[in-house]
Amino acid sequence: MSTETESRELKVLNIKRSNIKGRLTKFKNFIDNLKTLESISDVELTELAMKLSRIEALFIEFEELQNQIEFLNISNQEIELTTRDVFEQDFDHYISLAQNMIKTYSTSKSANCEIHSSSSNHSNNSCQHNDNYETLGFKLPIIKIPSFDGTYFKWLEFKETFSSLVHENSKIKNIHKFHYLNSYLEGEAARVISNLEVSDQNYSQAWQLLCERFDNKRQLINNHLKSLFNFEYVRETDKSLRFITDHITKNLRALSTLGLPTDKWDVLIIYIVTAKLDSATSFKWEEHRNNLSDIPTLSDFFTFLRKRADILEIVHRNKQDKHNKITYINSTAPNNKMQTKSFVVTSKDTVYNSNKTFECAHCKGNHRLYECYSFKAKSPEDRNSIVASLKLCKNCLRSGHVADNCKLPGSCRSCKKRHNSLLHIIKECENSSNSVPPDQSVVMSVLSSTEVLLCTAKVLVSNPITNKSITVRALLDCGSQSSFITESVQQKLNLTPQPSNVNILGIGNAQVNLNTKRCILQLQSINSSFNVTMTCLVLPIISSNLPKISFDYKDINLPKLELADPSFNEPSSIDMLIGADLFWDLIGSEQRRLGDQTKTPNLRSSKLGWLVAGPLPNLSKNSTPNNLSICNFCLKDDNFPNNLSIDQHENYNFEEALSRFWELESFPHNNPLTQEEKLCEQHFLSTTTRLSDGRFCVSLPLRDDRDCLGDSYQLAKKRFLNLEARFKRQPELKRAYSDFIREYAELGHLNESKIPKTINSFFLPHHPVIREKSESTKLRVVFDASARSTSVFIFKNVIISNLSIKVDKSKSFRFKEHYLIWNSFNERIPET
């Protein structure tokens, strides 16, 4: 199965799981509405009982879907386990509420019946009269009959219940039995009798058709055996242990009803279940089994599982009680002392302060003002005007006080004055500086009397994973080594950013000190079929609005062509910058000049449409002249360290660097060995031996605290089973992997090992790493020494890792003196 198919299947499973969660939410809302009522009528109680019977079947559906999702979504196991636990807690909570409501109402109704009976002169009490009426009338007895959807292992329960309550009840007419039968059939079972008309005569035929279709002893036995033996691995939780106990008991009871000697299967069932228990429970069972004098029975095994579940439930409840205390630090407390407050959670509907929403004073969005993209896109002058008009604090950008009374520490990162960095206005003298504040893009401003158009285009960008797409305005800049998008575009497309260790240098060697991120997206032309997948760096703002003035098409005599940016004459924000990594792949060869003069705009063909760029010397009277010139030059610097300033880059001392190079090439001083290095050297000298075939053998340098390692077998086995499942989907991978293991065995690097009984054994999972572009080794097998055991420790924790190999550099210098050399490499190196 390909990755795309797995992703599609996982998406479908998530949708089904969301539907189940939605049904549970509706059931919760129904219960909440009943709790607000002063009294519950019989109709509402009956409706609650019917909803409860249907909602109880949701848990099995959720378990099946969740198991499939966890199998496919291995990379997010922690998230999926949390989702499972949250659903189980909500399910148990609301099921318990519904059962308590029914129980409470039934007790109250019984008491009322007894009072009515004592005061009545009739020989029969009212409760008995009501029961007789319900039996003889058109209402079914208040006993839940399970619905049947055609699943074989549900047939026996449905058949026995429906037969005793409806089918064999002589007081119910056949026409009514037919209606009842239809109301409890779903899916495949309902289709069996869908062609029969509901009548008194057809009921017997309908019931016979169902029995012929589903009362198949062979099919029933096969399905119950499949359900009995093919269950998932049991987790170390009380719910999992109780579920497996009920699951096995239910299937064994059904098989016994079908005539199989299940009373003699105790040893077989215990063996199958213990093989799928978690390591801790399996260990506890073996201890308990050793204390038994006779061979344990299935009853002994179930008693052990129930006691184990009780213990786990108590431990889980204690952990929940600890999590209900919330500790936080009050940063505004005097003397910066820590203050701790404790909250007691009394309901699952409690809303914590972490879910508090904020309202932006500028755009009314759900964020702070300093996070507002609309606010940050404006000039510093406009930001100051907005803050002043809204009467906000210039330091924290909040209302209710001024900057002098603001308790928030800090100052402007550029001028160190008492105002927010977003409100810093760049003065004329600051434009010549080599350093640019982190919140500013690499833009240089100079005085100019001529407006110059830069190449802009409207393009379609999309998320390659979710296929979500939006239209953005892009600036084409051949002076930039990288392409960029704004944080707004990244968030709208839900792109997953990756950290990028890249410095951004602008004109004048100005540096932007940002923690840059990169994203992968797909770019597509609106006017042609051109599309490409590209990598872009992410910045808060790329440039100011372009062009700086608005003008009319008539000013440049523009012909009717398919423009890349139809609104190039209107000032608008820049969402994307396309650098030289893609620029020259877009530009065409055809060029037109708009006019006979030298200083007139040019039209240039491209795969995005016709681009308009160049000077605008003759503007109409309605146009406002501009005195700002924009230069979006960017240089990607991967060589210099991030912590060096521009001055350090310019004054880089190459003589010192050359001196350090020769120091590295010189013979090292004999530094004294540490205690751990001495231990490694002593271990090497005492354990190194030479085998009969000429190879050297040395044991691993293990620490003395190796007993801290827990059970690693279960994880290694699970990873191996997952690998086998992957082989079924990828036969080519299986063939290459098998060839590697076979060659490994032929070289004498491995042999078959039984499961050791000693606790000092550790199993390393292994997995393939595929490199399609490699010409020599396309498949590498990696032995994962970082896999955690049940004690959270990994194998690398018990290996002395400070062992360094002392290289004799005299041999390296002697090696450089030869004119010809032989070069070779190791064919097999175990990788961990």
Secondary structure, 3 states (H helix, E strand, C coil): CCHHHHHHHHHHHHHHHHHHHHHHHHHHHHHHHHHCCCCCCHHHHHHHHHHHHHHCCHHHHHHHHHHHHHHHCHHHHHHHHHHHHHHHHHHHHHHHHHHHHHHHHHHHHHHHHHHHHHCCCCCCCHHHHHHHHHHHCCCCCCCCCCCECCCHHHHHHHHHHHHHHHHCCCCCCHHHHHHHHHHCECHHHHHHCCCCCCCCCHHHHHHHHHHHHHCCHHHHHHHHHHHHHCCCCCCCCHHHHHHHHHHHHHHHHHHHHCCCCHHHCHHHHHHHHHCCCCHHHHHHHHHHHHCCCCCCCHHHHHHHHHHHHHHHHHHHHHHHHHHCCCCCCCCCCHHHCCCCCCCCCCCCCCCCHHHCCCCCCCCCCCCCHHHCHHHHCCCHHHHHHHHHHCCECCCCCCECCCHHHCCCCCCCCCCCCCCCHHHCCCCHHHHHCCEECCCCCCCCCCCCCCEEECCEEEEEEECCCCCCEEEEEEEECCCECCCEEEHHHHHHCCCCCEECCCEEECHHHCEECCCCEEEEEEEEECCCCCEEEEEEEEECCCCCCECCCCCCHHHCCCCCCCECCCCCCCCECCCEEECHHHHHHHEEEEEEECCCCCCCCEEEEECCCEEEEEEECCCCCCCCCCCCCCCCCEEEECCCCCCCCHHHHHCCCHHHHHHHHHHHHCCCCCCCCCHHHHHHHHHHHHHCEECCCCCEECCCCECCCHHHCCCCHHHHHHHHHHHHHHHHHCHHHHHHHHHHHHHHHHCCCCCCCCCCCCCCCCCCCEEEEECCCCCCCCEEEEECCCCECCCCCEHHHHECCCCCCCCCHHHHHHHHCCCCCCCCCCCCCCEC
